């Protein structure tokens, strides 16, 4: 018979005393497991690090030593058991464990679970257990001095020697995040190599939710199939040149063996990847990396971690399970660099990072599988106000507090350089100017939040739309999948996340969800300039070409009607065509290529094209709208938008109090709805609306409040 008991009553202290506790002062914890920051915050011993600049006032916590203790009683029956073990599922990170004054364990890897036989150290009655944690930050710097300083992209290089998690999550929060992912039509989540091996409950929820949502009848109608939500699991190495000295390797071997054994039974886990971007680091730093060399002892090179990724990790995966192992993310194989677009996976950061291309170039920035790409956007204004902590003097985009709540290097130059240009009279690389290139906007806080959100929504939706087109059927399957960076935040911040720390979806969440429906329609418009001959620069024609495609991610062909309507934003002119189409199974289908209806051929650069909005809808045989998409001329900043009165935008709340009907007399771009006070759960945002195609949005929790609306050209810019 086996008896398991959890030790729940704990207290903690700052070793030697300090700002957290007095010397010898033991404070009860509010729960267990826990962290020092959580307990100090609840006891008001530190300010909330999520507000203002407070994070800098709590750095001492990570540079101090802490101890936790618990006194537990052992009965005579328990003591007489043949074996008594203490089990630790995660000690962060350099910990000494003492039982009744005797050291029973010295731990140095948070990713390892420890099981210690303790019968000889126990006694009947009261027993004292003390966990003493050294500062992982200071210890890491000491270890680095003993070995060597290694390269990385961001942060303190000493972290490369420390096997430490970066954050932790409750079961309730796991479920909320994963449900949002599913609501957004995502079917794979990547656990990034800079985080943790998630808790068991995370993978349990992935298995469970996958079985619930993905059951369907197969194409022959005779079989019901179900598949789990897919998990891409990185091993915990990221963005650095890791060491491979003997003690480090031994710790890693135990770590990966334990975690592969723990996770291998989950049907949701479909791939283990060795690291995040460490081969990219090696390429960028010019380390010894010959992709054609598969046999050398890489520990003797200046890229020693290659031994981990090509020897240690694959061996652990192979001996413990049959889950596929991939050396890194990204990794091309076939002797190709990590930027290769035809093999393996790619992190496509040439929008935002890298060459900072316009987002309209996603179709030429594709890859075989795009496992990272992204664009920043501000979170919900309520989240901004939370971190401002009521300081209205900081409520503008360039404030010190707002800057502190964005940890991306060079984010201001990428989001917006217009302000800097106004002051200095100089511009950086024009491709950096994502807001300036595309939007006329203001620096009023709510307005700035809105425009960065719409920019993010347009950027990410465009990527999915263009890459789904690249899955064109046999022989044309150029992009097999894409994972957006990122779904979530670990603190209140402006970032690449499409849902903020407080689980508030940004507009991008909804535009992506629309692009990941089973059936979608997409369009591009491009100007084609043809010169009369190779001598004259002023003799040419400019013709605007339109291309339309549809996608079908099911295993059954889909018959539909393609309806295309072109509107002139500045008149009542419109034209509509419709045609019956068949969407091929699990592929994109090209539907139209030709001139943009209503757009004259121009012979001068000074000829301003008509502002034509093209709406495409896929309608099934029962009249149900499968998908809709409106293509607008870009950049949006050049458009002279109609007045509010000319638009005729109407917002009508139905009798149920939660169904919101949107209708308009003219096309509207980027509708975002909100209310005063607490959040409403909206079923859609960043909505494009056209005449005679009203849309109903669900507004859970509206409770009779007046709806506020933002859209491009609403007069606030």
SVG drawing of the C-alpha trace seen along z (x, -y; Angstrom):
<svg xmlns="http://www.w3.org/2000/svg" viewBox="-36 -69 74 71">
<polyline fill="none" stroke="black" stroke-width="0.4" points="0.0,0.0 1.3,-3.4 0.4,-6.6 1.1,-10.1 0.9,-13.2 1.3,-16.8 3.1,-19.2 1.0,-22.4 1.9,-24.4 5.0,-26.5 6.7,-29.7 9.5,-31.6 12.3,-34.1 15.0,-36.1 18.2,-34.5 20.1,-36.8 17.3,-39.4 16.8,-42.4 14.1,-44.3 11.8,-41.3 11.9,-40.0 13.9,-40.6 16.7,-38.2 15.0,-35.1 11.5,-36.3 9.4,-33.5 6.2,-34.5 3.4,-32.1 2.8,-31.5 -0.6,-32.0 -0.4,-28.7 2.0,-26.1 3.6,-25.8 4.4,-29.5 7.1,-32.0 8.8,-34.7 7.5,-37.6 3.9,-36.3 4.2,-36.1 5.9,-39.4 3.3,-41.1 0.4,-39.7 2.1,-40.8 2.7,-44.3 6.4,-43.9 7.0,-44.9 5.1,-47.1 3.2,-45.6 6.0,-45.0 3.4,-45.2 2.6,-48.8 4.7,-51.8 8.4,-51.4 8.1,-49.2 9.8,-46.2 13.1,-48.0 12.4,-48.3 12.1,-44.6 15.3,-43.4 16.8,-42.8 14.5,-39.8 16.2,-37.8 19.6,-38.7 18.8,-37.5 18.8,-34.0 15.5,-32.7 14.4,-29.8 11.1,-27.9 10.3,-25.6 7.6,-23.2 7.1,-21.1 5.1,-17.9 4.2,-15.0 5.1,-11.4 3.0,-8.7 4.4,-5.4 2.5,-3.6 4.1,-5.9 7.5,-5.6 7.3,-1.7 6.7,-1.7 9.6,0.0 10.3,-3.0 9.6,-6.7 10.5,-9.2 10.3,-13.0 9.5,-14.0 10.2,-17.5 8.7,-18.3 10.5,-21.6 13.0,-23.5 14.0,-26.9 16.9,-26.4 20.0,-26.1 18.5,-24.6 19.7,-22.8 17.2,-20.6 17.7,-19.9 15.6,-17.4 15.9,-17.6 19.2,-19.4 20.7,-16.9 21.3,-17.9 19.5,-15.3 19.6,-17.0 21.5,-19.7 19.6,-20.6 20.7,-22.7 18.2,-22.3 14.6,-23.4 13.5,-21.2 14.4,-18.0 12.2,-16.2 14.0,-14.8 13.0,-11.7 15.0,-11.2 14.8,-8.3 14.5,-9.8 13.5,-7.1 16.9,-7.3 16.5,-11.0 12.9,-10.9 11.5,-10.6 8.2,-9.8 6.4,-13.0 7.5,-16.5 10.0,-16.8 11.5,-20.0 12.0,-20.4 14.0,-23.5 14.5,-24.5 17.3,-27.1 17.5,-28.8 20.6,-30.6 20.1,-33.6 20.1,-31.9 21.2,-35.2 24.3,-35.5 25.0,-31.8 24.8,-31.9 27.4,-34.7 29.7,-32.6 29.4,-29.6 30.0,-31.7 33.3,-32.9 34.4,-29.3 33.7,-28.3 33.3,-30.9 31.1,-33.7 29.0,-32.6 27.0,-34.5 23.3,-35.2 20.9,-37.8 19.3,-39.4 19.7,-39.3 22.5,-38.3 24.7,-35.6 25.1,-33.9 21.6,-32.4 23.0,-30.0 24.6,-28.1 21.5,-28.0 18.6,-25.5 15.9,-27.7 12.3,-28.3 11.0,-31.7 7.4,-31.6 4.6,-29.4 0.9,-29.2 -2.2,-28.0 -4.5,-25.2 -7.3,-27.7 -5.1,-30.1 -3.9,-27.3 -7.5,-26.4 -8.4,-29.9 -5.5,-30.4 -6.0,-27.2 -9.7,-27.8 -8.9,-31.2 -6.6,-29.5 -9.3,-27.1 -11.9,-29.9 -9.4,-31.6 -9.4,-28.5 -5.8,-27.6 -4.9,-23.9 -1.3,-23.9 0.5,-25.5 4.2,-25.7 5.8,-25.6 8.8,-27.9 12.4,-26.9 12.7,-30.1 10.0,-29.1 9.3,-25.8 8.2,-22.3 4.6,-23.0 2.8,-21.3 1.0,-18.1 -2.4,-19.8 -1.5,-21.9 -1.0,-18.7 -4.1,-17.1 -6.2,-20.1 -4.7,-20.0 -5.7,-16.3 -9.1,-17.0 -10.0,-20.1 -8.7,-18.5 -11.0,-15.5 -14.0,-17.7 -13.6,-20.1 -12.1,-18.1 -14.5,-15.2 -16.0,-15.0 -17.4,-12.6 -14.9,-11.4 -15.5,-11.9 -17.0,-8.5 -19.6,-9.2 -18.8,-6.0 -16.2,-6.9 -15.9,-9.4 -12.4,-10.7 -11.0,-12.8 -7.6,-14.5 -6.0,-16.3 -4.9,-19.9 -1.3,-19.6 1.6,-20.6 5.0,-21.5 7.3,-21.1 10.7,-22.8 13.4,-21.6 14.4,-24.4 17.3,-26.0 16.7,-29.4 18.5,-32.3 22.0,-31.4 25.3,-29.6 24.9,-27.0 27.8,-25.2 28.4,-21.4 30.9,-20.8 30.5,-17.5 28.4,-18.6 26.1,-20.6 25.6,-17.7 24.8,-15.2 22.2,-17.6 20.6,-18.0 20.6,-14.2 18.5,-13.7 16.3,-16.7 15.4,-15.5 14.9,-11.8 12.5,-12.8 10.5,-15.2 10.3,-12.9 9.0,-10.1 6.6,-12.5 5.1,-13.8 5.4,-10.9 1.9,-9.5 0.1,-12.7 -1.5,-12.3 -1.3,-16.1 2.5,-16.2 3.6,-15.6 7.1,-17.0 10.1,-17.7 12.4,-20.4 15.9,-20.8 16.0,-24.5 14.8,-27.9 17.1,-29.8 20.4,-28.5 21.6,-27.4 20.6,-30.9 22.8,-32.3 25.7,-30.1 25.2,-31.3 25.1,-34.9 28.1,-34.7 30.1,-32.8 30.7,-29.8 32.1,-26.5 29.0,-25.1 29.5,-22.8 26.0,-21.3 27.7,-18.6 29.6,-17.4 27.6,-14.9 30.3,-13.0 32.7,-15.4 32.9,-15.9 31.1,-19.2 32.0,-19.7 35.5,-20.6 34.2,-23.5 33.0,-26.9 29.4,-25.7 29.5,-22.9 25.7,-22.8 25.5,-21.1 26.4,-17.9 23.2,-18.4 21.0,-19.0 22.4,-16.3 23.4,-13.6 22.0,-14.0 18.4,-15.0 17.7,-12.8 19.0,-9.8 16.7,-10.6 13.7,-10.9 14.5,-7.7 14.9,-5.5 11.8,-6.8 9.2,-7.3 8.4,-7.5 7.6,-11.2 9.4,-13.0 12.5,-14.9 13.5,-18.1 17.0,-19.6 15.8,-23.1 13.3,-25.8 14.2,-26.9 16.1,-24.2 16.3,-23.3 18.4,-20.2 19.8,-19.1 22.9,-21.2 20.9,-24.4 21.0,-27.4 18.1,-28.2 16.8,-30.9 16.1,-28.3 12.5,-28.6 12.1,-25.2 13.1,-22.8 12.2,-22.5 10.8,-25.4 11.6,-29.1 11.2,-32.1 10.1,-34.8 11.1,-38.0 11.8,-40.1 8.7,-41.9 9.5,-43.7 13.0,-42.4 15.6,-41.7 15.2,-43.7 11.9,-45.1 9.9,-44.5 6.4,-45.8 3.8,-43.3 2.4,-43.2 5.4,-41.1 4.4,-38.0 3.8,-36.1 7.5,-36.4 8.6,-35.9 7.0,-32.5 8.6,-29.2 7.9,-25.5 6.6,-25.8 6.6,-29.3 7.0,-28.5 7.4,-32.2 6.3,-35.5 4.6,-38.5 3.9,-42.2 3.5,-44.3 0.3,-46.0 -0.8,-47.8 -3.0,-45.8 -6.5,-46.8 -6.6,-50.4 -7.7,-49.0 -4.5,-47.1 -2.5,-50.2 -4.3,-52.1 -3.6,-49.3 0.2,-49.6 0.0,-53.4 -1.4,-53.0 -3.5,-56.1 -0.7,-58.4 -2.4,-60.5 0.8,-62.5 2.3,-59.3 -0.8,-58.6 0.9,-59.2 2.6,-56.8 6.2,-57.9 6.0,-58.2 8.7,-56.6 6.2,-54.1 4.8,-53.1 8.3,-52.6 9.1,-50.5 6.2,-48.2 7.6,-47.2 10.8,-45.0 11.4,-44.8 14.7,-46.3 14.1,-49.2 10.3,-49.0 9.7,-52.7 11.7,-52.8 9.7,-49.8 6.2,-50.9 6.6,-54.6 9.4,-56.8 7.3,-59.7 7.5,-61.5 11.3,-61.3 11.4,-62.6 9.3,-65.6 11.7,-66.5 15.0,-65.8 14.1,-66.2 15.6,-62.8 14.1,-59.4 15.4,-55.9 15.1,-53.2 11.6,-53.8 10.7,-50.1 10.8,-50.6 7.9,-52.9 5.0,-50.5 2.5,-53.1 3.8,-56.0 3.9,-54.0 0.3,-52.9 -1.9,-55.1 -2.8,-58.7 -3.1,-58.7 -2.9,-60.8 -0.8,-60.5 -3.8,-60.7 -3.5,-57.5 -6.7,-55.7 -6.2,-56.6 -2.6,-55.3 -3.7,-52.1 -6.3,-51.6 -4.0,-52.2 -1.3,-49.9 -3.9,-47.2 -5.4,-47.6 -1.8,-47.6 -1.1,-44.3 -4.5,-42.9 -3.9,-43.7 -0.3,-42.4 -1.0,-39.0 -4.2,-38.4 -2.4,-39.2 0.3,-36.6 -2.2,-33.8 -4.2,-34.8 -1.2,-34.7 0.4,-31.6 -2.9,-29.6 -2.8,-30.4 0.6,-28.7 -1.0,-25.4 -2.2,-24.9 -2.5,-21.2 -0.2,-18.5 3.0,-19.9 2.2,-23.4 2.3,-22.8 4.8,-25.5 3.7,-26.6 2.4,-23.8 1.6,-25.8 2.2,-28.9 2.4,-29.6 2.0,-33.2 4.3,-34.7 2.5,-34.8 -0.7,-33.9 -0.1,-35.2 1.9,-37.6 3.5,-36.8 3.0,-40.4 1.0,-43.5 3.0,-44.8 2.9,-46.0 4.1,-43.0 3.6,-40.6 0.8,-38.8 -2.6,-38.6 -4.2,-38.3 -2.9,-40.4 -1.9,-39.4 -5.5,-39.8 -6.8,-37.5 -8.2,-40.4 -8.1,-39.6 -6.6,-42.2 -8.3,-42.9 -5.6,-40.7 -7.0,-37.7 -10.2,-38.1 -8.7,-38.8 -6.5,-35.6 -9.6,-33.6 -11.4,-34.6 -8.4,-33.6 -8.3,-30.2 -11.9,-29.2 -12.4,-26.0 -13.3,-28.1 -11.8,-31.5 -11.6,-33.8 -8.5,-36.0 -7.5,-38.8 -4.5,-40.8 -4.3,-43.9 -1.1,-45.0 -0.2,-47.7 1.6,-46.5 3.6,-49.1 4.6,-48.5 6.9,-50.8 6.5,-51.4 10.1,-50.6 13.5,-50.5 14.4,-54.1 11.6,-56.2 10.9,-56.6 7.7,-58.6 5.8,-56.4 4.1,-53.6 0.7,-52.2 -0.3,-51.3 -2.9,-48.6 -4.3,-47.4 -4.6,-43.6 -6.8,-41.6 -6.4,-38.0 -8.9,-36.0 -8.6,-32.6 -10.4,-30.4 -9.3,-27.9 -10.8,-24.7 -9.2,-22.9 -11.7,-20.0 -11.4,-16.7 -14.5,-17.2 -14.8,-19.4 -17.0,-22.4 -19.4,-23.9 -20.0,-27.6 -20.9,-30.8 -18.2,-33.5 -19.8,-37.0 -17.5,-39.9 -18.7,-43.5 -16.6,-46.6 -17.5,-49.9 -16.3,-53.4 -15.8,-55.0 -16.6,-58.5 -19.7,-57.8 -22.6,-55.4 -21.0,-53.4 -20.7,-49.7 -20.5,-46.5 -21.3,-42.9 -20.4,-39.6 -21.0,-36.1 -19.8,-32.7 -20.1,-29.1 -16.9,-27.6 -15.6,-24.4 -13.1,-24.6 -10.6,-21.7 -10.1,-19.5 -7.4,-20.5 -6.0,-23.2 -6.3,-26.7 -8.1,-27.2 -7.4,-30.0 -10.7,-31.7 -10.0,-34.9 -7.1,-36.8 -7.7,-40.0 -8.1,-43.7 -9.6,-45.4 -13.2,-46.3 -13.8,-50.0 -10.1,-51.1 -9.0,-52.9 -5.5,-52.2 -3.3,-55.2 -0.6,-56.7 0.8,-59.2 2.1,-58.8 0.1,-61.9 -3.1,-60.2 -4.7,-59.3 -6.5,-55.9 -10.1,-55.6 -10.6,-54.5 -12.2,-51.2 -13.1,-48.6 -13.5,-45.0 -15.7,-42.7 -15.6,-39.0 -17.9,-36.5 -18.2,-32.7 -21.8,-31.6 -22.8,-27.9 -25.7,-26.2 -28.0,-27.0 -27.2,-30.7 -24.9,-30.7 -21.9,-33.0 -18.8,-30.8 -16.3,-33.6 -16.0,-37.3 -13.1,-39.6 -12.8,-43.2 -9.7,-44.4 -8.9,-48.1 -6.3,-50.2 -3.2,-50.7 -1.6,-52.6 -4.6,-53.6 -3.1,-57.0 -3.8,-58.2 -7.5,-57.5 -9.9,-60.5 -12.5,-58.8 -16.2,-59.8 -17.7,-61.7 -19.7,-60.0 -22.9,-61.3 -21.9,-60.0 -21.1,-56.6 -24.4,-55.9 -22.9,-53.5 -25.6,-52.0 -25.2,-50.0 -28.4,-48.3 -28.7,-46.2 -31.3,-43.5 -34.0,-42.7 -31.8,-40.0 -29.4,-42.8 -26.3,-41.0 -26.8,-40.8 -25.4,-43.8 -26.3,-44.5 -23.9,-46.5 -24.9,-48.1 -23.6,-50.9 -24.2,-52.9 -20.6,-52.9 -17.6,-50.6 -16.0,-50.9 -12.6,-49.6 -11.4,-48.3 -14.4,-48.6 -13.5,-48.1 -16.3,-48.2 -16.0,-49.0 -17.9,-50.4 -17.1,-52.3 -16.4,-50.2 -15.6,-46.5 -15.0,-44.4 -17.5,-43.0 -16.8,-39.7 -17.1,-40.4 -17.5,-37.7 -15.6,-39.7 -13.5,-42.9 -11.5,-44.7 -14.5,-44.3 -14.7,-45.4 -18.3,-46.3 -19.9,-46.9 -23.3,-48.1 -26.1,-45.4 -24.0,-42.9 -24.9,-43.5 -23.1,-41.6 -24.3,-40.5 -21.7,-40.6 -22.3,-38.9 -21.6,-41.2 -21.7,-39.1 -21.9,-41.3 -23.1,-44.4 -25.7,-45.1 -27.4,-48.0 -24.3,-50.1 -23.7,-52.5 -21.4,-51.1 -18.4,-53.2 -17.0,-52.6 -13.6,-53.2 -12.8,-52.8 -10.3,-54.1 -11.3,-57.7 -13.5,-58.2 -12.2,-61.8 -9.9,-61.1 -6.6,-61.1"/>
</svg>
